[in-house]
Amino acid sequence: MAVARLGKELEEAAPRPILDMFVTTGARQGASVHEAFATTSRRHFAQSIGAARRDCQELLYWLRLLEACDNSAHDDGLYEMFLKEAQAVLELLTGVYRTARQELQAPGGGGDAGP
C-alpha cells in the first residue's frame, strides 16, 4: 500500500515508465506475500516467499532509479525512508525464505502440511 501512495506522490516528479514499473513491482510483491499465506504446502509457501523476495530486490532497483530521476525538491528524506523500509522487508523475506528452504530440505520436510 505504501508503494501505491509513494507512486501517487511522485506522479509529477518521476518518469512515467519507471514509476509504473515501481508500482507494478510493489503490487506483485504484495500479491506474492498474500499468496504465500494462502498456500497449502510448504513448497508453495517457499516459492511464493522467494518470488516476493525477488520482487523486493527489484523494487529497490526501481526506487533507486526513481530517486536518481526525480527533479523535484524531495529533500525531506522521502527516498531514504522508503529505501530503509524496503531493505528491512527484504531482510525479513530473506530470513523467512531461508527458514522455509531449510525446512524443506530437512528429512520429511517436503510434505503437504501448510506453512
C-alpha positions as CSV (number, residue, x, y, z in Angstrom):
1,M,0.0,0.0,0.0
2,A,2.9,2.3,0.8
3,V,4.2,1.8,-2.8
4,A,0.9,3.0,-4.3
5,R,0.9,6.1,-2.0
6,L,4.5,6.9,-3.0
7,G,3.7,6.4,-6.6
8,K,0.8,8.8,-6.3
9,E,3.0,11.4,-4.6
10,L,5.7,11.1,-7.3
11,E,3.4,11.4,-10.3
12,E,4.7,14.8,-11.3
13,A,8.3,14.3,-10.4
14,A,9.2,10.9,-11.9
15,P,9.3,9.5,-15.5
16,R,6.0,7.6,-16.0
17,P,7.5,4.3,-17.3
18,I,9.8,4.0,-14.3
19,L,7.0,4.9,-11.9
20,D,4.7,2.4,-13.5
21,M,7.4,-0.4,-13.1
22,F,7.9,0.6,-9.4
23,V,4.2,0.4,-8.6
24,T,3.8,-2.8,-10.6
25,T,6.7,-4.5,-8.8
26,G,5.4,-3.4,-5.4
27,A,1.9,-4.7,-6.2
28,R,3.4,-8.0,-7.4
29,Q,5.5,-8.3,-4.2
30,G,2.4,-7.8,-2.0
31,A,0.4,-10.3,-4.0
32,S,3.2,-12.9,-3.6
33,V,3.2,-12.5,0.2
34,H,-0.5,-12.8,0.3
35,E,-0.3,-15.9,-1.9
36,A,2.3,-17.4,0.4
37,F,0.0,-17.3,3.4
38,A,-2.8,-18.9,1.4
39,T,-0.8,-21.9,0.3
40,T,-1.5,-25.4,1.3
41,S,2.1,-26.8,1.0
42,R,5.4,-25.8,2.4
43,R,7.0,-26.0,-1.0
44,H,4.5,-23.5,-2.5
45,F,5.0,-21.2,0.6
46,A,8.7,-21.2,0.0
47,Q,8.2,-20.5,-3.8
48,S,5.9,-17.6,-3.1
49,I,8.1,-16.0,-0.4
50,G,11.1,-16.5,-2.9
51,A,9.1,-14.6,-5.5
52,A,8.3,-11.8,-3.1
53,R,11.9,-11.6,-2.2
54,R,13.0,-11.2,-5.8
55,D,10.3,-8.6,-6.3
56,C,11.6,-6.7,-3.3
57,Q,15.1,-6.7,-4.8
58,E,13.6,-5.3,-8.0
59,L,11.6,-2.8,-6.1
60,L,14.8,-1.4,-4.5
61,Y,16.2,-1.0,-8.0
62,W,13.3,0.9,-9.3
63,L,13.2,3.1,-6.1
64,R,16.9,4.0,-6.6
65,L,16.2,4.8,-10.2
66,L,13.3,7.0,-9.3
67,E,15.4,8.8,-6.8
68,A,18.1,9.4,-9.5
69,C,15.5,10.7,-11.9
70,D,13.5,12.9,-9.6
71,N,13.9,16.5,-10.5
72,S,11.7,17.9,-7.7
73,A,12.8,19.0,-4.3
74,H,12.1,15.9,-2.3
75,D,14.8,16.6,0.3
76,D,12.6,15.6,3.2
77,G,14.2,12.1,3.4
78,L,11.3,10.5,1.4
79,Y,13.5,8.2,-0.6
80,E,15.8,7.4,2.3
81,M,12.8,6.4,4.4
82,F,11.4,4.1,1.7
83,L,14.8,2.6,0.9
84,K,15.3,1.7,4.6
85,E,11.8,0.2,4.8
86,A,12.2,-1.8,1.6
87,Q,15.6,-3.1,2.8
88,A,14.1,-4.1,6.1
89,V,11.3,-6.0,4.3
90,L,14.0,-7.7,2.1
91,E,15.9,-8.8,5.1
92,L,12.7,-10.2,6.7
93,L,11.7,-12.0,3.5
94,T,15.2,-13.4,3.1
95,G,15.1,-14.8,6.7
96,V,11.7,-16.4,6.1
97,Y,12.8,-17.8,2.7
98,R,15.9,-19.4,4.2
99,T,14.0,-20.9,7.0
100,A,11.4,-22.3,4.7
101,R,14.0,-23.8,2.4
102,Q,15.8,-25.4,5.3
103,E,12.6,-26.9,6.5
104,L,12.0,-28.3,3.0
105,Q,15.5,-29.9,2.9
106,A,15.1,-31.4,6.4
107,P,14.1,-35.1,6.4
108,G,10.3,-35.2,6.0
109,G,10.2,-31.5,5.3
110,G,8.7,-31.6,1.8
111,G,5.3,-32.7,2.9
112,D,2.0,-31.0,2.1
113,A,1.5,-29.6,5.6
114,G,0.9,-25.9,5.4
115,P,3.4,-23.2,6.5
